[in-house]
Amino acid sequence: MMVSIRRHSLGTFLLLLLPGLYITTLFILPLASAVGVSFEVPNWTLRHYSRLIDVPVYRAVYLKTLRLAFLTTVICLLLAYPCALFVSRLTPRARSIAVTLVTLPFMLSVLVRNYVWIILLQDAGLINKLLQGAGVTGGPVRLMYNELGVLVAMVNMLVPYVFFPVLSVLLTIPRDLELASASLGANRLRSFLTVTAPLSAAGTAAGCLLTFIVALGFYITPAMLGGTREMMVSNLIAFNVREVLNWPFAFSLGTTLLASTVVLFFVYRSLVPVETMMKPS
C-alpha cells in the first residue's frame, strides 16, 4: 500500500515538474526580477512608486487608464448583455450563426482593426463624410486623437469578452424558471430582475472582470487612435523603456498594474465564489 502511494506521488510530481519549470522560468523568475528592479534591490527604495503619486502627469495617466477601463467595461456590459440574452433565445442553428458572427472579428489582428477605425474616424473618414453629407455637421468632427476614439475602438474589441461568459451562463438557466415566474404573475421585466439577472450574475461578473483587466493593458489602440494626448499606462511603460531607458520606473508601473489586477481578482473571488460558477443550475 505504501509503495503504491509513493509511486502515485512520484508520478504526480513528474507530471507537474515540466509545467512547474515552465511557469517558474518564463513567469515567476522574470516577474520577481522586474519587481526587484522596481525597488532597486538591494537598496530597497520606493522612490519610483512615489513618483506615480507625486508627479501630476503620471498620476493623471494612471487615473485615465482606470477611467477608460471602467467606461469600456460598463459600455461593453450594456451592449453585450442584451445581445447575449437575445442569442440565448434563438434556435441552436441560428445561435451558432450568431456566435460565428461575433467570433469573426477575432480572426483579424488588433493592428488591422485599429487601421479600420482610423479609416472610419479620421477627419476625411467615412463617418465624417456621412455626417457632412446628411447636413448634420458643417465640417469634420474630431473623432480621433481624443478619449472618444480610444473608447470606441476599445469597446468594439472587448465586447466579446463580456458576451461569451454571459451567454454561457444564460444557456444554463432553465426556461422553466421564467415560465414559472410568469405563471405567478410576474411580467418580463420582473422575471428578468428576479430570475435571469441573479442567476447570470456570476458570468456577468467574470466577463466584466476579464474586460477590465484586458482594458488596463491596452497599448496599440491608445497609441494609434489616441496619440500622445491619450496615453495609457502601457504606453507610458513603453516610453520609459524605449525612449528614456528608465527601467526601474517602467517596472514600477507594471508592478502597480499587476497589483491592481490581483486586488480586483480577489475582490471578485470574495463577491462571486468559484463554487457559484461551477454549480449547475
For each residue, the residues with C-beta under 8 A, 3 or more apart:
1: 4 5
2: 5 6
3: 6 7
4: 1 7 8
5: 1 2 8 9
6: 2 3 9 10
7: 3 4 10 11
8: 4 5 11 12
9: 5 6 12 13
10: 6 7 13 14
11: 7 8 14 15
12: 8 9 15 16
13: 9 10 16 17
14: 10 11 17
15: 11 12 18
16: 12 13 19 20
17: 13 14 20 21
18: 15 21 22
19: 16 22 23
20: 16 17 23 24
21: 17 18 24 25
22: 18 19 25 26
23: 19 20 26 27 28
24: 20 21 27 28 29
25: 21 22 28 29
26: 22 23 29 30
27: 23 24 30 31
28: 23 24 25 31 32
29: 24 25 26 32 33
30: 26 27 33 34
31: 27 28 34 35 258
32: 28 29 35 36
33: 29 30 36 37
34: 30 31 37 38 251 254 255
35: 31 32 38 39 251 255
36: 32 33 39 41
37: 33 34 40 41 247 248 251
38: 34 35 48 49 248 249 251 252 254 255
39: 35 36 43 44 45 46 48
40: 37 43 44 45 48 248
41: 36 37 44
42:
43: 39 40
44: 39 40 41
45: 39 40 48
46: 39 49 50
47: 50 51
48: 38 39 40 45 51 52 248 249 251 252
49: 38 46 52 53 252 256
50: 46 47 53 54
51: 47 48 54 55 58 249 252
52: 48 49 55 58 59 62 252 253 256
53: 49 50 59
54: 50 51 59
55: 51 52 58 59
56: 59 60
57: 60 61
58: 51 52 55 61 62 236
59: 52 53 54 55 56 62 63
60: 56 57 63 64
61: 57 58 64 65 231 232 233 236
62: 52 58 59 65 66 233 253 256
63: 59 60 66 67
64: 60 61 67 68 147 230 231 232
65: 61 62 68 69 216 232 233 234
66: 62 63 69 70 216 260
67: 63 64 70 71
68: 64 65 71 72 147 150 151 154 215 218 232
69: 65 66 72 73 212 215 216
70: 66 67 73 74 212
71: 67 68 74 75 151
72: 68 69 75 76 151 154 155 158 211 212 215
73: 69 70 76 77 158 162 208 211 212 215
74: 70 71 77 78
75: 71 72 78 79 151 155
76: 72 73 79 80 155 158 159 161 162 207 208 211
77: 73 74 80 81 162 204 207 208 211
78: 74 75 81 82
79: 75 76 82 83 155 159 162
80: 76 77 83 84 159 160 162 163 166 207
81: 77 78 84 85 162 166 204
82: 78 79 85 86
83: 79 80 86 87 102 159 163
84: 80 81 87 88 162 163 164 166 167 170
85: 81 82 88 89 166 170 196
86: 82 83 89 90
87: 83 84 90 95 98 99 167
88: 84 85 95 167 170 171
89: 85 86
90: 86 87 94 95 98
91: 94 95
92: 95 96
93: 96 97
94: 90 91 97 98
95: 87 88 90 91 92 98 99
96: 92 93 99 100
97: 93 94 100 101
98: 87 90 94 95 101 102
99: 87 95 96 102 103 167
100: 96 97 103 104
101: 97 98 104
102: 83 98 99 105 160 163 164
103: 99 100 106 107 160
104: 100 101 107
105: 102 108 113 156 157 160
106: 103 160
107: 103 104
108: 105 112 113
109: 112 113
110: 113 114 157 220 221
111: 114 115 220
112: 108 109 115 116
113: 105 108 109 110 116 117 153 156 157
114: 110 111 117 118 153 220 221 224 225
115: 111 112 118 119 224
116: 112 113 119 120
117: 113 114 120 121 149 152 153 156 225
118: 114 115 121 122 125 144 224 225
119: 115 116 122 125 126
120: 116 117 125 126 127
121: 117 118 125 127 143 144 149 152 225
122: 118 119 125 128 143 144
123: 128 140 142 144
124: 128 129 140
125: 118 119 120 121 122 128 129 143
126: 119 120 129 130
127: 120 121 130 131 143
128: 122 123 124 125 131 132 137 140 141 143
129: 124 125 126 132 133
130: 126 127 133 134
131: 127 128 134 136 137 141
132: 128 129 135 136 137 138 139 140
133: 129 130
134: 130 131
135: 132
136: 131 132
137: 128 131 132 140 141
138: 132
139: 132
140: 123 124 128 132 137
141: 128 131 137
142: 123 145 146
143: 121 122 125 127 128 146 148 149 152
144: 118 121 122 123 149 225 227
145: 142 149 225 226 227 229 230
146: 142 143 149 150 226 229 230
147: 64 68 150 151 226 230
148: 143 151 152
149: 117 121 143 144 145 146 152 153 225 226 230
150: 68 146 147 153 154 221 222 225 226 230
151: 68 71 72 75 147 148 154 155
152: 117 121 143 148 149 155 156
153: 113 114 117 149 150 156 157 221 225
154: 68 72 150 151 157 158 215 218 221
155: 72 75 76 79 151 152 158 159
156: 105 113 117 152 153 159
157: 105 110 113 153 154 221
158: 72 73 76 154 155 161 162 211 214 215
159: 76 79 80 83 155 156 162 163
160: 80 102 103 105 106 163 164
161: 76 158 164 165 207 210 211 214
162: 73 76 77 79 80 81 84 158 159 165 166 204 207 208 210 211
163: 80 83 84 102 159 160 166 167 207
164: 84 102 160 161 167 168 207
165: 161 162 168 169 203 204 206 207 210
166: 80 81 84 85 162 163 169 170 200 203 204 207
167: 84 87 88 99 163 164 170 171 203
168: 164 165 171 172 203
169: 165 166 172 173 199 200 202 203 204
170: 84 85 88 166 167 173 196 200 203
171: 88 167 168
172: 168 169 280 281
173: 169 170 177 178 195 196 199 200 281
174: 177 281
175: 178 179
176: 179 180
177: 173 174 180 181 195 199
178: 173 175 181 182 191 195 196
179: 175 176 182 183
180: 176 177 183 184
181: 177 178 184 186 190 191 194 195
182: 178 179 185 186 187 188 191
183: 179 180
184: 180 181
185: 182
186: 181 182 190 191 194
187: 182 190 191
188: 182 191 192
189: 192 193
190: 181 186 187 193 194
191: 178 181 182 186 187 188 194 195 196
192: 188 189 195 196 197
193: 189 190 196 197
194: 181 186 190 191 197 198
195: 173 177 178 181 191 192 198 199
196: 85 170 173 178 191 192 193 199 200
197: 192 193 194 200 201
198: 194 195 201
199: 169 173 177 195 196 281
200: 166 169 170 173 196 197 203 204
201: 197 198 204 205 272
202: 169 205 206 272 276 277
203: 165 166 167 168 169 170 200 206 207 277
204: 77 81 162 165 166 169 200 201 207 208
205: 201 202 208 209 268 271 272
206: 165 202 203 209 210 268 272 277
207: 76 77 80 161 162 163 164 165 166 203 204 210 211
208: 73 76 77 162 204 205 211 212
209: 205 206 212 213 264 265 268
210: 161 162 165 206 207 213 214
211: 72 73 76 77 158 161 162 207 208 214 215
212: 69 70 72 73 208 209 215 216 264
213: 209 210 216 217 261 264 265
214: 158 161 210 211 217 218
215: 68 69 72 73 154 158 211 212 218
216: 65 66 69 212 213 233 257 260 261
217: 213 214 234 257
218: 68 154 214 215 221 222 232 234
219: 222 223 232 234 235 238
220: 110 111 114 223 224
221: 110 114 150 153 154 157 218 224 225 226
222: 150 218 219 225 226 230 231 232 234 235
223: 219 220 226 227 235
224: 114 115 118 220 221
225: 114 117 118 121 144 145 149 150 153 221 222 230
226: 145 146 147 149 150 221 222 223 229 230 231 232
227: 144 145 223 230
228: 231
229: 145 146 226
230: 64 145 146 147 149 150 222 225 226 227
231: 61 64 222 226 228 235 236 239
232: 61 64 65 68 218 219 222 226 235 236
233: 61 62 65 216 236 237 253 256 257
234: 65 217 218 219 222 237 238 257
235: 219 222 223 231 232 238 239
236: 58 61 231 232 233 239 240 250 253
237: 233 234 240 241 250 253 254
238: 219 234 235 241 242
239: 231 235 236 242 243 244
240: 236 237 243 244 245 246 247 249 250 253
241: 237 238 245 246 247 250
242: 238 239 245
243: 239 240
244: 239 240
245: 240 241 242
246: 240 241 249 250
247: 37 240 241 250 251
248: 37 38 40 48 251 252
249: 38 48 51 240 246 252 253
250: 236 237 240 241 246 247 253 254
251: 34 35 37 38 48 247 248 254 255
252: 38 48 49 51 52 248 249 255 256
253: 52 62 233 236 237 240 249 250 256 257
254: 34 38 237 250 251 257 258
255: 34 35 38 251 252 258 259
256: 49 52 62 233 252 253 259 260
257: 216 217 233 234 253 254 260 261
258: 31 254 255 261 262
259: 255 256 262 263
260: 66 216 256 257 263 264
261: 213 216 257 258 264 265
262: 258 259 265 266
263: 259 260 266 267
264: 209 212 213 260 261 267 268
265: 209 213 261 262 268 269
266: 262 263 269 270
267: 263 264 270 271
268: 205 206 209 264 265 271 272
269: 265 266 272 273 274
270: 266 267
271: 205 267 268
272: 201 202 205 206 268 269 276 277
273: 269 276
274: 269 277 278
275: 278 279
276: 202 272 273 279
277: 202 203 206 272 274
278: 274 275
279: 275 276
280: 172
281: 172 173 174 199
